[in-house]
Amino acid sequence: MSKGSTPTSSAFIRWALYGSILLVIMAVTKYGDLQLNSFVANFVATGHWNVYHYFAETPPLRPIATVMPPAYYVTTGLYLGLLHLVHLDPVPRHADFLYARIFGVTHGWNMFWGLMLLKIPNLIALVVGAWAMGQLAHKVNGRPEMMSRLWLFSPIVIAESFMQAQMDIIPATLTILALLAYTRDQEWKLFVWLGIAAAFQVYPLLFVPPTALLLARGNFGRVIKWGVVASVPFLLSLSPFLGHALITRVFFAKNGASLFSSVRLGLIPVHLWLMIYAIICYTAWRLGIAYRFKEGTLAVGFIWMMVCSSIFIFSYWLPQWIVWLVPMAVLFAERNRTFLLWWTLGNVLFLANNLLAFPRNLYGHLLSALFNHPVLWTYPQIAGPHGPTLIYALLLIAFGALVYQAFRITQSTPETLTAQKALTWYTVPFFVYLAALCAQHVLSLSPGFLRLQ
């Protein structure tokens, strides 16, 4: 072997090892949401395109949640339809087998292949996201290989997308494409991508107002125009399915994936979220007037730090949502060691939470597809019922440190020194929100509070 070929061979071995580990994770971890969402999408493959109406009108299926927007069910259904054509559709078609069976079995090699096949769309999104992060690096004077690796090797991305197998990686990848469009001076495309992302998961709708207000530079006509641009692809995706079933099941279902009716809303008054979100939008408007954002890590990173923080306004706190913050975090972590340190800590805590929490789902059943029983201890066995509260508190601290470090990075740049006061005011709603979350966890330890629920 020549000296010149050694780096190439070494890189091939590293990527082969990474791919092998990822495939193992895909094959041996299962989570109820993946099977539930795939079960619903499978009815698209059998010709029931409007799954909202079909499930609402079919008594045995009526209790099954259909909370995802249409684009997710349609694209997943088309994918499962292709698998069905080659006799590889792994999803059972009877509600009695919804969680118990993949490929008609409960464990073994057939289940491994079924789990891998169900996660292929997330794998495609992972690869597209890595390519987009590399392209973004060229625009923000970053290192393409490093930024792509920070995306690919992030435990948050891997655990959320391939252990939990949540579909948030798809719209999160689309938001990277939106960032890329912004760096190419294609602001209208930024909002088109956000609208497409909202068709897969409604949260990107929260990104549109603060982003438009920030970039409009005081021109409210632009805000209206960009709002319309973002709404068109989202509304087009909804139009074939419009009806009472769609509205109630997607927007107002008692489920954490719903935009306006998260299971935790009510523990803290709704108007608190509305007030904080209004402050975020107002701050974006004031910053847009006072400071003209230019291409670069500062502008792109700050925009996404703002809009990704807004995702927590209408959602209860679950660590899985952090996947939406990965693109913003990579922009800072790539060139700031302190930020990278806190980001690494947050990833470690996230992974620990995924391995130890909620024994009824993925976390306590890691490798159960192989052993047919849990193989890891869980929070109740290690730390009692208050274990999740401890990890959640540590995650909140790590996340708060990330935001603080990001503000230090932005404020150390000469072009933002005049915006320090506005940036300081922006931290107020964030810390009010964190304080409310911490209070919520403290109250949840009270038996009297639990009886009220």
HELIX and SHEET records of a PDB file:
HELIX    1   1 LYS A    3  SER A    5  5                                   3    
HELIX    2   2 THR A    6  VAL A   28  1                                  23    
HELIX    3   3 GLY A   32  ALA A   45  1                                  14    
HELIX    4   4 VAL A   51  GLU A   57  1                                   7    
HELIX    5   5 PRO A   70  LEU A   85  1                                  16    
HELIX    6   6 ALA A   95  PHE A   97  5                                   3    
HELIX    7   7 TRP A  109  LEU A  118  1                                  10    
HELIX    8   8 ILE A  120  LYS A  139  1                                  20    
HELIX    9   9 PRO A  144  LEU A  152  1                                   9    
HELIX   10  10 PRO A  155  ILE A  158  1                                   4    
HELIX   11  11 ALA A  159  MET A  163  3                                   5    
HELIX   12  12 ILE A  169  THR A  183  1                                  15    
HELIX   13  13 GLU A  187  PHE A  200  1                                  14    
HELIX   14  14 PRO A  204  LEU A  215  1                                  12    
HELIX   15  15 PHE A  220  LEU A  238  1                                  19    
HELIX   16  16 SER A  239  PHE A  241  5                                   3    
HELIX   17  17 HIS A  244  LEU A  246  1                                   3    
HELIX   18  18 ILE A  247  PHE A  251  3                                   5    
HELIX   19  19 VAL A  270  ALA A  290  1                                  21    
HELIX   20  20 THR A  297  SER A  309  1                                  13    
HELIX   21  21 SER A  310  PHE A  312  5                                   3    
HELIX   22  22 PRO A  319  LEU A  325  5                                   7    
HELIX   23  23 VAL A  326  ALA A  333  1                                   8    
HELIX   24  24 ARG A  337  LEU A  356  1                                  20    
HELIX   25  25 TYR A  363  HIS A  365  5                                   3    
HELIX   26  26 SER A  368  PHE A  371  1                                   4    
HELIX   27  27 TYR A  379  ILE A  382  1                                   4    
HELIX   28  28 GLY A  384  HIS A  386  5                                   3    
HELIX   29  29 GLY A  387  GLN A  411  1                                  25    
HELIX   30  30 PRO A  414  ALA A  419  5                                   6    
HELIX   31  31 GLN A  420  SER A  444  1                                  25    
HELIX   32  32 PRO A  447  LEU A  452  1                                   6    
END                                                                             
